[in-house]
Amino acid sequence: MKSLALAALALGAMVSAPVLAGEAKLPGQVSWTAYGTGSAGYNQSVAIGGALKNKLGVDLRVLPGKNDVARTEPLRQGKVQFSATGVGGSFMAQEGVFAFGKKRWGPQPVRVLMANNGGAINLAVGVANDVGIKEFKDLKGKRVAWVKGAPALNVNTTAYLAFAGLTWDDVERVEFGGFTDSWKGMVNGQVDAAFASTNSGRAYEMAASPRGLFWPPVPHDDAEGWARLKAVAPFFTPNVAKVGATIDDGPGYEGAGYAYPVLIAMADQDADLVYNMTKAMVELYGEFEGKAPGINGWSIDKQDTQWVAPYHDGAIRYFKEIGKWSDEAQAHNDRLIARQAALADAWKSMDGVSDADWDATWSEKRKAALESGGFDVVF
């Protein structure tokens, strides 16, 4: 994997000699994956790419992927250096759960560079405004989108259903091949609810459609509902969105959020490249600030250095240089890397397990490994 990644980097360097901005050096082309066209992650990636091109002469090649697997596969193969992903491609990939618990995957040694922790947006389930839904319990019996190969989207939707005391048995599950397809399906009347960031381009399209868009509230004082939600998705936190379709210029939407997008690399990605990509993201922030809805969450003062996935050594090196890394952050990071190691060891012990027994055996081994290491058992 490392040789492939280095080969991709070398190819980029051959296309154009490295360019210099202060002490930041990047090859002439950098590649990363992102959510599909029209998504908030894709739109932000394009804006960041514009800044890289205008100021550094660097071409950012953004490969849209329909789901978590489609975004992570090129990263794992070394065909791209980075991925602007969500909790699925970062936390769930690290944990080896859902699609990443299948035999061809397993827990992935992902590392974070930076994340969008803006707080201006929610990550939420939007519903068609023409079906009379006012709160999430009204989804009972309605059509809800399930995106194949996208465990993050589906777990998040599951969490919102759980908030209202519902499960997938209480709704009609409608399957789609990708995130974009699910929202096109809502516009076209195929489904009544789908998950997205409130600032997604698809959400704005839905709001402008004849069906309209509504975001049911997630009251922060509903302790029981929040307990159910976080039991499914512990990475959510209460949040009031000020940016998004039907939300802009309004009083705010009481809901939930988490870091999105999250810029990641694999652990064996070249540390100098990661260092310079992180540095460029910070130093060029003023060039892409405000250029896409919700993009300002990339600001250096909004970075959470004690998140649920560890940071890359190259990013840590830059954060130390600018005084944004603490002993507490390092201890937290070391613990997360130890968690990944425990999961990797458990995965190695799966050799010889039959396909029929795979899911059940991995679930047991994963839980045992986390418990024996004193780690929280999630999923």
N, C-alpha and C positions, 0 to 999 in steps of 0.2 A: 504493500500500500504506500509506504514511504517513497519507494523508488518511482512509483507512478506519479505521486504528487510532485516530486522533485523534477520529473520529466516534464510535467505540465508547466511548472515554473520556468524551466529552462527554455521551453518553447516560447513562452510569453516574452522572455528576455531576448530571444532571437528576433521576434517580430519588431521590437523596438528597444533601444538601449534604455537602461533604468533612468528615471527622471528624479530630480532632486527638489524637495521643498523643505528648506531648513536642513534638518538631518534625516528627514523621512525619504526612504528610497523604495520605489515600487517598480515592478516590471512594466513594460508598455501595455500589457493586458492583464487584468485580474478577472477571474471568473467566480461567480457564486450562483447558487440556486435560490429561488424565492417562491412564494405562493404564486398562484396563477395571475395572469394579466387582469387588471382591474381590482386586485386585492390591495389592501393597505400596504402589505409588505412589498409587493411588486412596485407600487407607485413610489414608495419611499426609496427603494433600491434605484429606481430610475433617476430620482432627484439627486441621490448621493453620487450616482454615476456621472451626472451632469457636472457636479462640482469637481470630481476627479479629473474629468476631461478638460474643463475650462481652466483649472489652476495647475494641474500637473501634467496634462497631456496623456493621461492614463485612460484607456478604454476599459470600462466595467462591463463585462459580458454577463447578463442576467438570464439564467435559464429558468423559466417558469415550470413548476411542478404541480400536478394536480393534487397530490397528497404527500403525507410525511415520507413514505417510502420512496416516492419519485424524487423528492428533494434530497433525501439522504444517500441514495444509491450513487449518484455522481460524486458526492463528497467521499464516500467510503472507497470508491474506485480510484480516487485521485484525479478525476476528470475536471473537477473544480477545486479551488483552494478553500472556499468558504461557503457557508449557507446562511441566508437570512431566514431563519425558520421560526417556529413557535415552540410551545412546550412539548409538542409531539416529537419533533426532530431533535430536541435537546434532552429534556428530562426523561421522557418515555423511552427514547433511544438508549440513554444511559442505563435505565432500569431494566431493559430487555423485556418489556411487556407489550401486550397486544401484538401488532404486526411484528414488532422487534423481538418477540419471544419465539418466533418460528425458527425452524432448524437452520435456514439459510442466513439468519441474522444473529441474534444474541445481543447481549449488552454491548453498547458501543462506547469507546473511549473518547467521548466528545469533550471539547474545551470551549469556553466562552471567551470572546474578545470584548464585546460590549452588548448592551441590551437597551431597548427602548422602554424606559420606565416612566413615561410621561405623566400618567395619571389623568390625562385629558380625555382619554377614551375608555370605554368599557369593552370587554370581550363578552359578547352576549348572544342570546337567542332572539332574533327578530321575528316578528309574525306579520302576516298579511293583515292589513287594517280592515279588510272587508269581511272577516269571519267572526267579529265580535269578541275577540279575546281581550280581556282587561288585566288579568293576572295569570300567572303560570298554571294554576290549577284548571283554568279554562281550556288548556290544551288537551284535556282528556277527550279521546275519540277523534282528535284532529290528526292531520297528516304532518309528520315531522321528518326532516331530511336526515338520512344516514349516508355518510360519504365513505365509499369503499377505500380501504387502505389509508385512512386518516384517523387513527385512534385519538389524536388530540381533539379534533373536532367532535368526535362521537362521545368521548368521555366528558367533554365540557357540556354537551347537550344533555347527557345523562345526569350531570350534576344539577343543571337547571330544573330538570324534571324532578329530581330528588328534593330540591328546595320546596316544591309544591306537594311532596309526598307521592309523586307519580313514578312509574317505571315505563320501560318501553312496551310492556304488556298493556299499558293504559292508552297507548296512542297507535296510530297506523304508521309503521315505518316505511318510508319511501327511499329506495336506494339510488344513489347517483355516483358517477364515476369520478367526480372531482368537486372541489369547493365551488368553482365558477358555475358548474352545471347545476348545483343545488339551488343557487340563487336565481339562475335563469329559469329553473323549474318553478320557483315561487312566482316570478313575474308572469310566467305562462299558465299559472293555475294548477300545476301538478302537485304542489305541496304548500303547506300553510305556515311552516316555521323552519328556520335554518340558522346555523351559528355563524357569526362573523365578528370582526371588530366593528365598532360603531362608525368608524371613518372609512370603511371599505368602499371602494368605488361601486361595488355591486349593491351595497346598501343604499347608496345615493340613487342608483338606477331604480331600485325597488320603490323607494320613496316617491320617485317621479312617475311611477307607473300608475295605471288606473286602479290597481289594488291598494296602493299605498303601503306604508310601513308603520309598525308600532313596536316599541320596546317595552314589554311588561316590566314593572318595577321589581326590584329585589330589596325590600325594606331592610335597612341595616339593624333595625330593632327586633327583627324576627329571629330570635336566638335559636329556636328549634329548627327553623328552615335553614339557617346558616350552618348549623351542626350537620344536617343531612347533606348539604351541598359540599362542605369541606371534607366529609367522610369519603366522598367520591373523588374530589379534586382539591387536595390540600394546598395547592399553589395559588388559589384564588384569594383575594383580599377585598374587603368592601371598598367601593370607589364611586365617586360621583363624576360622570362624564360631562364634559362641556363641549366636546367636539364629536361631530358625527351627523349622519342623516337624520333629519327631524329634530336634532339636538342643538345644532349651531345657533348661537345667539339666544338660547333659551335659558331657563333657570337651572338646568342640569338634570341628568338622569341617574337616579339612585340604583346602582347595580354593583357589578363586580369586575375586577380586572387582574391582569398579571403582565409581566414583561412580554412585549411583542412589538416588533420582531426581535429575535435574539441572534446575533451574529456569532457563528461558531466555526470551529475548525476541528480536525481530528488531532489527537494528542501528539502524533508524530509529524505534524506539519512543521515546516522550517520555522524556528523561533524568530529569526531575523525578519522573515516575511510577516509573521503575525505582529511583531513589534511595530513594524512600519505601517501595516494596515491600521492598527489601533491608533497610532500616532496621527496618521492622515485623517481618520474619522474625527478625532478630537480637534485637530488644528483647522480642518476645513468645515467645522460645524457651522460657522457663520455664513458659509457659502450656500449651504443647503437648508438652513433654518427657515421654516415657514414655507418651504417649496412643495410640501405635500401635507395633507391633513394628518395631524398627530405626530409629525416628524420631530418636533422639538424635544421629545422624550429621549433622544440620543445625547442630549447635553451631558457633559462630564459631571455636572453637579447632581445628576439624577441616577448615576450608576450605583447599583447595589452589589457590592463586592462580597456579600455573604448570601448568595442565591442558592438554588437547589442543584446546580451543576457547577463543576470547578472551572476556574479560569486557566487559560493557557499561559505557560511560562513567559512567552513573548509579550503577552498583554500585561502580565504582572510586572515585568521589567519596566515597561513604560509607566505604569501606574506608580511604581516606586519612585521613578525619576521626577514625577510631578507631585509627589506627596499625597497620593490617593490610595495608598495601600498600608494597612495596619497589621500589627501582630495578630490581632483577632481575626482579620481576614485571612491571613496565612494559615492559622490554626484551623479555621473553618474549611479552607481549601484542601489542606492536607487530609482532613477527615473525609471529604467528599471523594478524593482520589483513593483513599483506603476503601471506601464503599464500592467504588468501581472495581477495584482489585478483587474484593470479596465476591462480587457478582461474576467477574471474569473467571475466577477459580471454580465457582459453582458451575459455570457453563462448560468448562473443560471436562467436568465430571459427567457430562451428559453423553459422552462417547458410548456408542453401542445401544442407546435407548431407541426403541422402535418408534415409528411414526405414530402408531396407534396410542402409545403411552406417552408421547412427547409432552403435550400440554400439561397433563396432570403431574408428570414427574418434574418438569421444570418449575412449576408452581411450588411444589414441595421443597425442592432443592434451593430455590431462590429464597423462600421464606426462612428456611433453616440457616442459610448463609448470613442473611441479614440479622437474624436474631442472635446467632452465635457471636457476631461482631459488635453487638450492641447498637445496631442501626435501626431506625424506624422502618417498619414494614408498611410500605405503601403499595396499593393495588394487590 
